[in-house]
Amino acid sequence: MTTIMESPLPDLIYRGKVRDTHEMGDGLLLMVATDRISAFDVVMPNGIPDKGAVLCQLSSFWFAQTAGIVPNHLVALAVDREDVSAPPEIARRSMVVRRAERIDVECVIRGYITGSAWAEYKKSGTVQDLPMQAGLQEGDRFSEPLFTPTTKAEVGHDENMSKQEVEDMVGVETAKLLEETTAKVYMAAHEIALEKGIIIADTKMEFGFIDGELTLIDELLTPDSSRFWDASGYAPGKSQPNFDKQFVRDWLNSQGWDHEPPAPALPDDVVSKTRERYLEAHTRLTGKSLS
């Protein structure tokens, strides 16, 4: 059974579901993507080997691809910095980033109807309480990407947010900028990924302010934060072949788990197949094997 490797680095200032953040001083942080995996906002008791490295290195790829749209917090990968003293296994899944004033909104954007959006649509004909056209099939592409923000819960489940609730939290101008920027990044990434045989069905982004400027933070367009579908097998009306953690979600649902802690341990075959999916996503999108 795979165990979760924890970071031995000092000065831990924050531990999220997946990432550990360490203070470096001078406005810099070391963000370590662990091999922990969460599903339905609950961390599993065992992790996925190489997952943290995929998240770190794939985020770096996407930050570079989208830097012309919006600034991001990445300074360098830890392996490229002499001032980061960390074992190689940790360095390969770590980023040096600038400290930001985080905006507590998960900027979810959906290009296709699937997951919780599909479940809601089947029940009420809406997605996040917004009326949708009749006759959609699972996996259909929306005419325009749909912005469906949620809260960013420290513990427990994220909750849907209305446009008004986002405006009340961050102001009308910032709310509009969040939606527009999320859509621009998603649409640009969708086109890049499609050329490489992957459909980005949906994703979530996080933003903060650095020196008063809206900035992408945390991770970007990874198998943890996105649904990656195999374009060659795409066909509406069914579950799509994927390169993300849907395999874990499907297994958990087959166990009758109620999505509340504690989660069941993932069996070895689920761990192995999930690892394979993450590595395939990285290779297809970047054109490189994981370093």
CORWOJO-V912494 format. One record per residue. N is the residue number from 1. RES is the residue in three letters. PSI is psi as a letter, one per 30 degrees, with the letter a starting at -180 (* if undefined). OMEGA is omega in whole degrees, -180 to 180 (* if undefined). NEAR is the number of other C-alpha atoms within 8 Angstrom. Layout:
BEGIN
N&RES&PSI&OMEGA&NEAR, N&RES&PSI&OMEGA&NEAR
END
This chain:
BEGIN
1&MET&k&-179&5, 2&THR&k&175&9, 3&THR&l&-178&7, 4&ILE&k&179&11, 5&MET&k&180&6, 6&GLU&l&-179&5, 7&SER&k&176&8, 8&PRO&g&-175&4, 9&LEU&k&179&7, 10&PRO&l&173&5, 11&ASP&h&175&6, 12&LEU&k&-179&10, 13&ILE&f&179&8, 14&TYR&k&175&7, 15&ARG&j&177&9, 16&GLY&a&179&7, 17&LYS&e&-176&10, 18&VAL&e&-172&12, 19&ARG&k&171&10, 20&ASP&k&-178&14, 21&THR&k&-176&12, 22&HIS&k&180&14, 23&GLU&k&176&10, 24&MET&f&-176&8, 25&GLY&l&179&6, 26&ASP&h&177&4, 27&GLY&g&-179&7, 28&LEU&k&178&11, 29&LEU&l&171&13, 30&LEU&j&-179&13, 31&MET&j&-177&12, 32&VAL&j&175&16, 33&ALA&j&-179&13, 34&THR&l&176&15, 35&ASP&g&176&13, 36&ARG&k&176&14, 37&ILE&k&177&11, 38&SER&l&174&10, 39&ALA&k&-176&10, 40&PHE&h&177&7, 41&ASP&g&178&9, 42&VAL&k&179&13, 43&VAL&k&179&11, 44&MET&l&-180&14, 45&PRO&f&176&10, 46&ASN&l&-172&12, 47&GLY&a&-178&12, 48&ILE&j&-180&14, 49&PRO&k&179&9, 50&ASP&f&-178&8, 51&LYS&e&-180&12, 52&GLY&e&179&13, 53&ALA&e&177&13, 54&VAL&e&-179&14, 55&LEU&e&-179&14, 56&CYS&e&-173&16, 57&GLN&e&177&12, 58&LEU&e&175&13, 59&SER&e&179&12, 60&SER&e&178&10, 61&PHE&e&-176&9, 62&TRP&e&176&11, 63&PHE&e&179&11, 64&ALA&e&-178&7, 65&GLN&f&-173&8, 66&THR&g&-177&11, 67&ALA&f&178&9, 68&GLY&f&180&6, 69&ILE&e&-178&8, 70&VAL&k&176&10, 71&PRO&l&176&9, 72&ASN&l&-173&9, 73&HIS&f&-175&12, 74&LEU&k&172&12, 75&VAL&e&180&8, 76&ALA&l&168&9, 77&LEU&k&-176&15, 78&ALA&e&-179&13, 79&VAL&f&-179&10, 80&ASP&g&-178&6, 81&ARG&k&-180&8, 82&GLU&f&-177&6, 83&ASP&g&177&4, 84&VAL&j&178&8, 85&SER&j&-178&5, 86&ALA&k&174&7, 87&PRO&k&-178&6, 88&PRO&e&-178&7, 89&GLU&f&177&6, 90&ILE&e&-179&10, 91&ALA&e&-177&14, 92&ARG&f&179&13, 93&ARG&h&-178&16, 94&SER&k&177&15, 95&MET&k&168&14, 96&VAL&k&-175&13, 97&VAL&l&175&12, 98&ARG&k&177&11, 99&ARG&k&-180&9, 100&ALA&l&171&10, 101&GLU&j&-170&7, 102&ARG&k&172&8, 103&ILE&k&-173&9, 104&ASP&h&176&6, 105&VAL&k&170&11, 106&GLU&j&-178&11, 107&CYS&i&-179&14, 108&VAL&k&177&12, 109&ILE&k&-173&15, 110&ARG&k&175&13, 111&GLY&f&-176&12, 112&TYR&l&-179&11, 113&ILE&j&-177&14, 114&THR&l&175&10, 115&GLY&b&-178&6, 116&SER&f&178&6, 117&ALA&e&178&10, 118&TRP&e&180&11, 119&ALA&e&179&9, 120&GLU&e&-179&12, 121&TYR&e&179&11, 122&LYS&e&-176&7, 123&LYS&e&-170&7, 124&SER&f&-178&6, 125&GLY&g&-180&11, 126&THR&l&169&11, 127&VAL&j&-175&11, 128&GLN&h&177&9, 129&ASP&g&176&5, 130&LEU&k&-179&6, 131&PRO&k&179&7, 132&MET&l&177&8, 133&GLN&l&180&6, 134&ALA&l&171&5, 135&GLY&g&178&4, 136&LEU&k&173&6, 137&GLN&l&176&8, 138&GLU&k&179&11, 139&GLY&f&177&13, 140&ASP&k&177&10, 141&ARG&k&175&7, 142&PHE&l&178&10, 143&SER&e&173&4, 144&GLU&k&178&5, 145&PRO&k&-175&10, 146&LEU&k&180&8, 147&PHE&j&-176&10, 148&THR&i&-174&12, 149&PRO&l&176&13, 150&THR&l&172&12, 151&THR&l&174&11, 152&LYS&j&-176&9, 153&ALA&k&175&8, 154&GLU&e&175&5, 155&VAL&l&179&4, 156&GLY&a&-171&7, 157&HIS&k&172&7, 158&ASP&k&-179&9, 159&GLU&k&178&8, 160&ASN&k&177&9, 161&MET&k&174&11, 162&SER&l&177&9, 163&LYS&e&-179&7, 164&GLN&e&180&7, 165&GLU&e&177&8, 166&VAL&e&179&13, 167&GLU&e&179&12, 168&ASP&e&-178&8, 169&MET&e&-170&6, 170&VAL&f&-177&9, 171&GLY&l&-175&9, 172&VAL&e&-177&8, 173&GLU&e&180&7, 174&THR&e&178&9, 175&ALA&e&178&12, 176&LYS&e&-180&8, 177&LEU&e&177&8, 178&LEU&e&-178&10, 179&GLU&e&-177&10, 180&GLU&e&-178&8, 181&THR&e&177&10, 182&THR&e&-180&11, 183&ALA&e&-180&11, 184&LYS&e&-180&9, 185&VAL&e&-179&10, 186&TYR&e&-176&10, 187&MET&e&177&8, 188&ALA&e&-179&9, 189&ALA&e&179&12, 190&HIS&e&-179&10, 191&GLU&e&179&8, 192&ILE&e&-177&8, 193&ALA&e&-178&12, 194&LEU&e&177&11, 195&GLU&f&-178&7, 196&LYS&g&173&8, 197&GLY&g&179&10, 198&ILE&k&173&13, 199&ILE&k&172&11, 200&ILE&j&-175&14, 201&ALA&e&176&13, 202&ASP&l&179&12, 203&THR&l&174&13, 204&LYS&k&-179&12, 205&MET&l&175&15, 206&GLU&k&-179&13, 207&PHE&l&172&13, 208&GLY&a&175&12, 209&PHE&k&172&12, 210&ILE&j&-177&11, 211&ASP&h&176&4, 212&GLY&g&-176&5, 213&GLU&k&178&6, 214&LEU&k&-171&10, 215&THR&k&174&13, 216&LEU&k&-180&12, 217&ILE&a&177&13, 218&ASP&b&179&8, 219&GLU&l&180&11, 220&LEU&k&170&12, 221&LEU&h&177&13, 222&THR&l&176&11, 223&PRO&f&176&13, 224&ASP&e&-173&9, 225&SER&g&-173&11, 226&SER&l&167&13, 227&ARG&j&178&15, 228&PHE&j&179&14, 229&TRP&k&175&13, 230&ASP&j&-175&13, 231&ALA&e&-177&9, 232&SER&f&-180&5, 233&GLY&g&-176&7, 234&TYR&k&175&9, 235&ALA&j&179&7, 236&PRO&l&178&9, 237&GLY&g&-179&8, 238&LYS&l&172&7, 239&SER&k&-173&6, 240&GLN&k&172&11, 241&PRO&k&-169&8, 242&ASN&l&178&10, 243&PHE&h&-178&14, 244&ASP&a&-176&14, 245&LYS&g&175&11, 246&GLN&e&178&9, 247&PHE&e&177&9, 248&VAL&e&179&11, 249&ARG&e&-178&10, 250&ASP&e&179&8, 251&TRP&e&180&9, 252&LEU&e&179&10, 253&ASN&e&180&8, 254&SER&f&-180&7, 255&GLN&f&-179&6, 256&GLY&g&-179&6, 257&TRP&k&-175&10, 258&ASP&g&178&4, 259&HIS&g&176&7, 260&GLU&k&179&7, 261&PRO&k&1&5, 262&PRO&l&178&6, 263&ALA&l&175&11, 264&PRO&l&176&8, 265&ALA&k&179&7, 266&LEU&k&177&10, 267&PRO&l&-174&7, 268&ASP&e&-178&8, 269&ASP&e&177&6, 270&VAL&e&176&11, 271&VAL&e&-177&13, 272&SER&e&-178&9, 273&LYS&e&176&8, 274&THR&e&177&13, 275&ARG&e&180&12, 276&GLU&e&180&8, 277&ARG&e&180&11, 278&TYR&e&180&13, 279&LEU&e&179&11, 280&GLU&e&178&9, 281&ALA&e&-180&12, 282&HIS&e&-176&14, 283&THR&e&-179&11, 284&ARG&e&-174&11, 285&LEU&e&-176&9, 286&THR&f&-176&8, 287&GLY&g&-178&7, 288&LYS&l&171&7, 289&SER&l&180&7, 290&LEU&k&-179&9, 291&SER&*&*&3
END
